Amino acid sequence: MRLFVSEGAPGTLPVLAAAGRAQGRAELLISTIGPEERVVPFLTRPKVPVLQLDSGDYLFSTSAICRYFFLLSGWEQDDLTNQWLEWEATELQPALSAALYYLVVQGKKGEDVLGPVRRALTHIDHSLSRRSCPFLAGETESLADIVLWGALYPLLQDPAYLPEELGALHSWFQTLSSQEPCQRAAETVLKQQGILALRPYLQKQPQPSFLEGKAAVSNEPEEEELVTLSEEEIAMAVTAWEKGLGSLPPLRPKQNPVLPVAGERNVLITSALPYVNNVPHLGNIIGCVLSADVFARYSRLRQWNTLYVCGTDEYGTATETKAMEEGLTPQEICDKYHVIHADIYHWFNISFDIFGRTTTPQQTEITQDIFQRLWNRGFVLQDTVEQLRCEHCARFLADRFVEGVCPFCGYEEARGDQCDKCGKLINAIELKKPQCKVCRSCPVVKSSRHLFLDLPKLEDQLEEWLGKTLPGSDWTPNARFIIRSWLRDGLKPRCITRDLKWGTPVPLEGYEDKVFYVWFDATFGYLSITANYTDQWERWWKNPEQVNLYQFMAKDNVPFHGLVFPCSALGAEDNYTLVSHLIATEYLNYEDGKFSKSRGIGVFGDMAQDTGIPADIWRFYLLYIRPEGQDSAFSWTDMLLKNNSELLNNLGNFINRAGMFVSKFFGGYVPEMVLTSDDQRLLAHVTLELQHYHQLLEKVRIRDALRSILTISRHGNQYIQVNEPWKRIKGSEADRQRAGTVTGLAVNIAALLSIMLQPYMPTVSLTIATQLQLPPPACSILPTDFLCTLPTGHQIGTVSPLFQKLENDQIESLRQRFGGGQMEESLTSKAKVSPKPAAVVTVTTAGSQQIQELMDEVTKQGNIVRELKAQKADKNQVAAEVAKLLDLKKQLTLAEGKPLETPKGKKKK
C-alpha cells in the first residue's frame, strides 16, 4: 500500500493517526507530494490524502481511508459510527472549512472563527454528556473518534477555540490527543508550527462556501433544547412533578462511624494529604480538598454510603528543618501547623468525616506491616549509597544541611545540591571543604545501606490491575497519560528509606537508625487516619469488592497514588482497596504568575477569611475556574464579574424574586398552580438539565455540573420575565391565576436550586432552604427528576438577598494587597544601583517573617530538584527547576542583607 499526503493538508491528520493504530498489520509506504499533484488518474482536481491499495484501487476520502485502516485492525462496523461519519461530512466539515479559512488564510480571530463551528462543537459535547460515555460510539475508541478528532485538532489545539463550558468535548479531545498515534500524527502534520503549518496548503485551495443563513449557536441554549423535547419526555416530567416529595426514597439513617454496607454503593473519598509545613494556597485548596468535598456532599445527597478522609502529612526532612529553624521539636511543629490547616478547611466548610494526621501509632503499625509483607515476598532490595556524615551531629546530612567549595567554579558557599554562582548541579560528596551547616564541622564520606522498592518486579501486576481498572473508570485524562508515560519509560527501583530521626521507623535489623522515606508511607496515611476514625478500618481498606475509592489530587501527585501505592498494596497481597477513580486537576495560577507566600503573591488559605468575602463565594469561584483540562488562573477582575453577573444578577436575582413574589402577592403561601403546555415544557427542560447535572457529577465533572445550576437559574429568570407576574397580579381573575402558577413554579425551581447548590455553596444552600422553609427530605435528598417540593399552601419564611455586589474599589484594593512584588521590586532596584559587574550590593535586611517564608520556598524548591535528580529526569526539566531555585536563593540572600555577587562571564578564548 502507498499513502500519498501533502504538507499542511488537514485530512492527513486522522489518516496518519488511523495508520498508526494499524501499524504492523500491512506494509505501508508514505509519500509526500505537492498540493497540486494529481494522484488519482480519474479525478479532475488534485486530492489528498490518497491510499493506493496493492490491487491498484484508490481510496481518496479521509473517512474511507481511516475505515480501511480500522478494518485491518479487526474493528467491526456499527450504525452509530456511520451516523457520526455522515454528520462529520455533511455538518462538521463545511463549518470547519469556513473556520479554518477565516483563521489561517484571512487571519481572523475570536468569535469570527468560533462562530461557524460553535453549533457543531456543542452537538458533540451534548452527545458525549448525555450518553455518559468517554467516546462517541461507546466505551471504546472508534473510527468516528479518530475522524472527528483529526478534523478538529488543528483548531482545538489552541485552547482559545475549545470553549471551557464544553467539558465533555474537552475531556474527549484531551484523551485522544494524549494517545501515541494521535500525538505522532499531530507532530508530523503541524511540525511544531501549530495552525500556521496549514497555511501554504489552504492558500492554494478554493475558498470554501460559507454557511449562509446558519447563525452560531445562541448563548441561551434553552430555545434549542425546548424544540427537541419529545412528548414522552414532557409527559414523564409532568408525572414526576405531580408525585412530589412522596416519590423520594427514605432518608438513610446516620451512622457513626460510617461503615460499608453490603449491597449498597459504598464511596470512599480521599484528598491528597497536605504537607504540614506549608500553608495551603487557593490552588492547593481547589486541587484537593474542595474538589473532593463537592463530590462527597453530592454522594451523600444521593444517599450513597460515603466516607471522606484527609489529614496532614507530617513526617520527613522538611519537618526536621522547620523545627530546627523555629527552635521547636518536630512534634511541636506538626501540632502547630496541623491546627492551622484544620482551621483553614473548617472556614472553607470542608465536610471531612475525619481530618487526621500521619504521626500516629496506627501509621507506624500499618506502614511496617505493608513493608514486612513486601520484604517477605521479595519486593524490597538493599543497596549502598555514599553520603556525607557529620560525626559531631551523629547524622547523615541531607543536601540542604551541607555547603562547601564548588568543584567547578570555586564558589565558597555552594550547597549540597548545586552551586548558586555557576548553577552547576552537584553531588554533596563532590564538594571541596564541606561543612555541616548546623555545627560547621567537616563531614566525612561514608556508605549507608538503604532499601529500595523493586518496582520493575511489580510492573506486570500493576499493568494487569490497570488493564482491569481503567476501562469504564473515571480516571482523568492527565492521570492516565502520566501513569502511561511512567510505564512507557520503564519502572526503576526507588529508595524507600532515609537517614533521619523524624519518620516511621524501619522494622529491619541493621536499619534501626533509619526511617521510611515520606513518599513511601505518606499514602498509607489514608489507612491510618481511617484507623484512628474506626477500629473497623479494614472494612473500607481491605474490601475492594464493595468499596469504590475516589482519590482527588493535583497532577504532581498522580505517580504516588496511581503507581507507587498500588504497587505496594499489590505486592503486600492483603486484598487492599485500590483507587477506582483517580481525579487529578491541572494547576491553578494566580493572575499572570504563580502563588508565592515569600513574595506576598496570591491568596493563601489563612488570608481568604480576612478579605471580607464569604467562604461560599470563594468556593463558587474556585469551582467555576477549576483547572480540569488545562491550567487556569485566579483573576480578581474575573471573580468580580462572576460574582456580580452569575451570582448576584442571575442566581441570586431569580431566587430572591421567586420568594418575594410569594411573600408580596400571596401572603407568604405558595399559590395554586395550573400548568399550561408551556409550563410543562419548562418542567421537562429543567428535568433534563437536572439529569445532565447528575450525569456530570457522577463522572466527577465538577466544573461543568456547576454550569447546569446557572443554566436552570437563567431559565427561571427568563420564565419570570416573559410571564410578568407583577403585572398579571393586577389584572383579571385569569391573569391572577397565571401569576400564581408562574410564582409557584418559580419558587419550586428555587427550591431545586437550593439542593443542587449544596455541594458547591453549602451555606447559601442552607440559607435558601431556611428562607423557603423546605421540608427536611427536600434538604437531604437530591432527586433525579424535578419534583413539586413546595405544594400549594406551603408557607415560606422571610426572604432576603443572598449575595452582595463586589465593588471595583474593593477588588482593586485586594489585588494590590495580594499582588506582592514590593519587596522584590525594592530589592531588585537596589541591586541595579551599581553598573560594575563584580560590585557587591548591600540591602536592608527584610523582616524575619519574610526571610522565614523565603527559606521555606527554597527548601520546597530544593526538594523538587533533588527528587528530579533522583529520578534522573530530563536535563531541561531539571535545569528549569534549578533556575527557579537559584532565583529564590537570590531573593533570600538579598532579604538577609548579604552581599549579592554577580557571576562573572566566561572569558572568550
Secondary structure, DSSP 8 states (H G I E B T S, - for coil): -EEEE-TT-TTHHHHHHHHHHTTTSS--EEEE--TT---STT-SS---SEEE-TTS-EE-SHHHHHHHHHHHTT----HHHHHHHHHIIIIIHHHHHHHHIIIIIS---THHHHHHHHHHHHHHHHHHHHHT-SBTTBSS--HHHHHHHHHHHHHHTSGGGS-TT-HHHHHHHHHHHTSHHHHHHHHHHHTTSGGGGGHHHHHTS------TT-----S-THHHHHHH--HHHHHHHHHHHHHGGGGS-------SS----TTS-EEEEEE---BTTS--BHHHHIIIIIHHHHHHHHHHHTT-EEEEEEEEB--SHHHHHHHHHHT--HHHHHHHHHHHHHHHHHHTT---SEEEES-SHHHHHHHHHHHHHHHHTT-EEEEEEEEEEETTTTEE--GGGEEEE-TTT--TTEESSB-TTT--B--GGG-EEEEETTT----EEEEEEEEEE-HHHHHHHHHHHHHHHSTTS---HHHHHHHHHHHHH----EE-EES-SSS-B--STT-TT-EE-HHHHGGGHHHHHHHHH-TTTHHHHT-TTTEEEEEEEEGGGHHIIIIIHHHHHHHHTS-----SEEEEE--EEETTB--BTTTTBS-BHHHHTTSS--HHHHHHHHHHT--SSS-EEE-HHHHHHHIIIIIIIIIIHHHHHHHHHHHHHHTTB-------HHHHHHHHHHHHHHHHHHHHHHTT-HHHHHHHHHHHHHHHHHHHHHH-HHHHTTS-HHHHHHHHHHHHHHHHHHHHHHHHHTTT-HHHHHHHHHHHT--HHHHH---SS----S-TT-B------------HHHHHHHHHHT---HHHHHHHHHHTS---TT-EE------HHHHHHHHHHHHHHHHHHHHHHHTT--HHHHHHHHHHHHHHHHHHHHHTT--EE--------
